[in-house]
């Protein structure tokens, strides 16, 4: 079982930047892919982006060009670097990991974009 710990959320002004983290309990070499989803109040959870074991990244249209997913393999950690934030980016952000056909989730971290 993979345990994930999300952290780093907070309040940021429109146009600002924020980076959230996801620490996994085991090496990425045993995990097929990791990534991020988000859920805004009253809305369904939506996919944000993915990084595969090989390092390939893909992003939702709504965040492409503004968000990236760097990783620190030595610390079994991925990040979500968010730039040019908009109020519509306000949500709880959840890290996920896919291993052996099972999806594991972090507990989520709140990101609020407001002036």
C-alpha positions as a printed NumPy array, in Angstrom:
array([[  0.   ,   0.   ,   0.   ],
       [  1.302,   3.443,  -0.963],
       [  0.885,   6.244,   1.539],
       [  0.851,   9.82 ,   0.24 ],
       [  1.137,  13.03 ,   2.24 ],
       [  0.083,  16.287,   0.59 ],
       [  1.307,  19.612,   1.93 ],
       [  2.024,  23.235,   1.042],
       [ -1.388,  24.693,   0.292],
       [ -2.421,  28.163,   1.331],
       [ -3.798,  31.538,   0.318],
       [ -2.309,  33.321,  -2.685],
       [ -3.296,  36.397,  -4.675],
       [ -4.405,  36.161,  -8.309],
       [ -1.381,  36.078, -10.577],
       [  0.78 ,  34.605,  -7.846],
       [  2.577,  31.29 ,  -7.538],
       [  2.43 ,  28.385,  -5.125],
       [  4.023,  24.947,  -4.919],
       [  2.406,  21.99 ,  -3.214],
       [  4.147,  18.715,  -2.411],
       [  3.301,  15.042,  -2.295],
       [  5.598,  12.659,  -0.428],
       [  5.229,   8.951,  -1.181],
       [  6.063,   6.145,   1.24 ],
       [  8.025,   4.2  ,  -1.372],
       [ 10.274,   4.696,  -4.356],
       [  8.78 ,   5.913,  -7.604],
       [ 10.342,   2.939,  -9.395],
       [  7.563,   0.74 ,  -8.02 ],
       [  4.84 ,   3.23 ,  -8.982],
       [  3.539,   3.446, -12.548],
       [  2.544,   7.097, -12.386],
       [  1.701,   9.924,  -9.98 ],
       [ -0.136,  13.169, -10.389],
       [ -2.711,  15.622,  -9.182],
       [ -6.467,  16.096,  -9.125],
       [ -8.418,  18.968,  -7.661],
       [-11.937,  19.509,  -6.365],
       [-13.602,  22.88 ,  -6.058],
       [-16.658,  23.411,  -3.823],
       [-19.78 ,  21.98 ,  -5.44 ],
       [-17.839,  20.477,  -8.346],
       [-16.593,  17.053,  -9.302],
       [-12.966,  16.122,  -8.799],
       [-11.017,  16.931, -11.972],
       [ -7.69 ,  15.747, -13.27 ],
       [ -4.877,  18.321, -13.274],
       [ -1.791,  16.495, -14.471],
       [  0.327,  13.326, -14.443],
       [  3.976,  12.347, -14.369],
       [  4.873,   8.813, -15.406],
       [  7.63 ,   6.653, -13.974],
       [  9.701,   7.623, -17.009],
       [  9.199,  11.328, -16.419],
       [  6.634,  12.12 , -19.107],
       [  4.179,  14.787, -18.037],
       [  0.711,  15.617, -19.313],
       [ -1.635,  18.389, -18.212],
       [ -5.271,  19.393, -18.403],
       [ -6.028,  22.15 , -20.9  ],
       [ -7.108,  24.457, -18.076],
       [ -3.622,  24.454, -16.493],
       [ -1.232,  23.717, -19.37 ],
       [  1.412,  26.414, -19.617],
       [  0.829,  27.539, -16.023],
       [  1.327,  24.375, -13.937],
       [  4.191,  21.869, -13.957],
       [  4.98 ,  18.677, -12.026],
       [  8.631,  18.538, -10.949],
       [  9.875,  15.67 ,  -8.806],
       [ 12.623,  14.85 ,  -6.359],
       [ 13.284,  11.147,  -6.844],
       [ 15.7  ,  10.969,  -3.923],
       [ 12.883,  11.993,  -1.586],
       [ 10.078,  10.074,  -3.365],
       [  8.325,  13.413,  -3.744],
       [  6.484,  15.154,  -6.539],
       [  5.369,  18.754,  -6.602],
       [  2.741,  20.824,  -8.333],
       [  4.241,  24.166,  -9.304],
       [  1.391,  26.584,  -9.956],
       [  2.025,  29.929, -11.646],
       [ -0.284,  32.702, -12.86 ],
       [ -2.943,  31.485, -10.461],
       [ -6.566,  32.432, -10.996],
       [ -9.549,  32.435,  -8.617],
       [-10.903,  29.457, -10.596],
       [ -7.889,  27.448,  -9.415],
       [ -9.269,  27.529,  -5.866],
       [ -9.76 ,  23.916,  -4.798],
       [ -8.527,  21.099,  -2.626],
       [ -5.608,  19.512,  -4.47 ],
       [ -5.116,  15.766,  -4.155],
       [ -2.041,  13.785,  -5.08 ],
       [ -2.534,  10.274,  -6.455],
       [ -0.328,   7.293,  -7.256],
       [ -1.117,   4.374,  -9.538],
       [  0.483,   1.053,  -8.643],
       [ -0.597,  -2.452,  -9.566],
       [ -3.87 ,  -1.167, -10.974],
       [ -4.81 ,   0.513,  -7.688],
       [ -5.102,   4.277,  -7.19 ],
       [ -3.902,   5.685,  -3.889],
       [ -4.77 ,   9.196,  -2.688],
       [ -3.251,  11.824,  -0.485],
       [ -5.386,  13.609,   2.09 ],
       [ -5.557,  16.825,   0.045],
       [ -4.317,  20.353,   0.58 ],
       [ -6.396,  23.521,   0.222],
       [ -5.34 ,  26.173,  -2.294],
       [ -7.246,  29.459,  -2.228],
       [ -6.661,  32.148,  -4.839],
       [ -8.153,  35.431,  -3.691],
       [ -7.297,  39.075,  -3.26 ]])
